[in-house]
Amino acid sequence: MTLPTLDTPIALTSRLPQVGTTVFSTMSALAAQSGAVNLGQGFPDFACDPALPKQVAQAMEQGFNQYPPMPGVPALRAAIAQKMQTLYGHAYHPDHEITVTAGATQAIFTALLSVVHPGDEVAVLEPCYDSYVPNIELAGGVVVRVPLTPGTFRPDFDLIAAALTPRTRALVINSPHNPSGTVWSEQDMRCLEDLLRGTQVLLISDEVYEHMVFDGRSHASAARFPDLARRAFIVSSFGKTYHVTGWKVGYVAAPKALTAEFRKVHQFNVFTVNTPVQHALAAYMADPTPYLELPAFYQRKRDLFRAGLARTRFRLLPSEGTYFQCVDYSGLAVAERSLPEAEFCEWLTREVGVAAIPLSAFYGNGYDQNLARFCFAKEDATLQSALERLSQL
Ligand SMILES: Cc1ncc(COP(=O)(O)O)c(C=O)c1O
């Protein structure tokens, strides 16, 4: 018998055997390496309001540097509850129904961990944000994938209804939607409310782009629909709203009983979230102007980017919300128009100098439909430089 040496690897069975490096990291690395304009990963290349870091510094100087209360700084929870009451007409109790999280990612994961038992089914609507499926798997749940309608990315309520079984514990929805930029209407939310009425299905409503809804539409938060709100974990992200994705602070709003279960997990996976940033956000939220002006801010960028793309052979899909614009590249006058999405995006990054994300990355089976996603949360000059490069196509 040979004895193991120090070089013998320790045996491991992956909890997530399907998961590798995310396409976002791969594309960002390729963009850096090729000197490409990075319209891949979704983050702004411009600064946040300088008042915000000043308020963080002040909070630090004032001594807010120790653990805050487990659910979050009371003033921030109160500000969140106030905002949700004003915008969506639902009164969440700041003490029992709002929890500050380390970004939306942790909020979604913690919500799933707190309610999903091994073998429970959780439905996701594909294409979807890449953390949902591994999160459900880590919680021991069974992932049920329901496609959004190809081409329009609208919810198909017959398909959703058909996917629900007595074992369905939760449904994850996301509007405004990453990657498609589709926004669910009030009618969509009513259909969902009717569909879930009388069931025990919980809802995880990923609303991180709640303040990026364009063309005069309003955000149909699950908070506005009583029979959705009573079963929903509503998740949002300050990173998206205030141009500070690296701060990783978000929150979850949920009825008291759901919040109680959520906090049982939260207190043992993160316990608390960065104190001075919470104080700064609480002070900053006193003025609603920044989030009320966000739709106009991003709509102008969307229009600038779309106007430039309209002069190329890309076919533009609607962008009703988020900071994403999807394009169909099958009409380009280059041979690469027949490449699968992942290869097309690699070629676009390397040879044309603009990084994009293949839509296939948001499907479990890599479904390919000649679509790429651009992020327009960029300085106008960055968008212009991308458009110049794309105009060759
Ligand atoms: C749909 C969606 N949900 C959640 C997140 C994660 O948000 P956070 O950075 O606050 O964790 C993102 C970020 O890209 C997202 O697009």
PDBQT file of the ligand as one rigid body, heavy atoms in Angstrom, charges set to zero:
ROOT
HETATM    1  C1  LIG A 401     -30.839  40.421 -11.783  1.00  0.00    +0.000 C 
HETATM    2  C2  LIG A 401     -29.763  40.643 -10.777  1.00  0.00    +0.000 A 
HETATM    3  N1  LIG A 401     -29.950  40.230  -9.519  1.00  0.00    +0.000 NA
HETATM    4  C3  LIG A 401     -29.001  40.401  -8.568  1.00  0.00    +0.000 A 
HETATM    5  C4  LIG A 401     -27.809  41.020  -8.862  1.00  0.00    +0.000 A 
HETATM    6  C5  LIG A 401     -26.773  41.166  -7.772  1.00  0.00    +0.000 C 
HETATM    7  O1  LIG A 401     -26.821  42.374  -7.124  1.00  0.00    +0.000 OA
HETATM    8  P1  LIG A 401     -25.729  42.736  -5.985  1.00  0.00    +0.000 P 
HETATM    9  O2  LIG A 401     -24.528  43.244  -6.681  1.00  0.00    +0.000 OA
HETATM   10  O3  LIG A 401     -26.404  43.761  -5.131  1.00  0.00    +0.000 OA
HETATM   11  O4  LIG A 401     -25.455  41.474  -5.241  1.00  0.00    +0.000 OA
HETATM   12  C6  LIG A 401     -27.559  41.450 -10.169  1.00  0.00    +0.000 A 
HETATM   13  C7  LIG A 401     -26.259  42.060 -10.508  1.00  0.00    +0.000 C 
HETATM   14  O5  LIG A 401     -25.836  42.073 -11.625  1.00  0.00    +0.000 OA
HETATM   15  C8  LIG A 401     -28.566  41.263 -11.142  1.00  0.00    +0.000 A 
HETATM   16  O6  LIG A 401     -28.370  41.658 -12.412  1.00  0.00    +0.000 OA
ENDROOT
TORSDOF 0
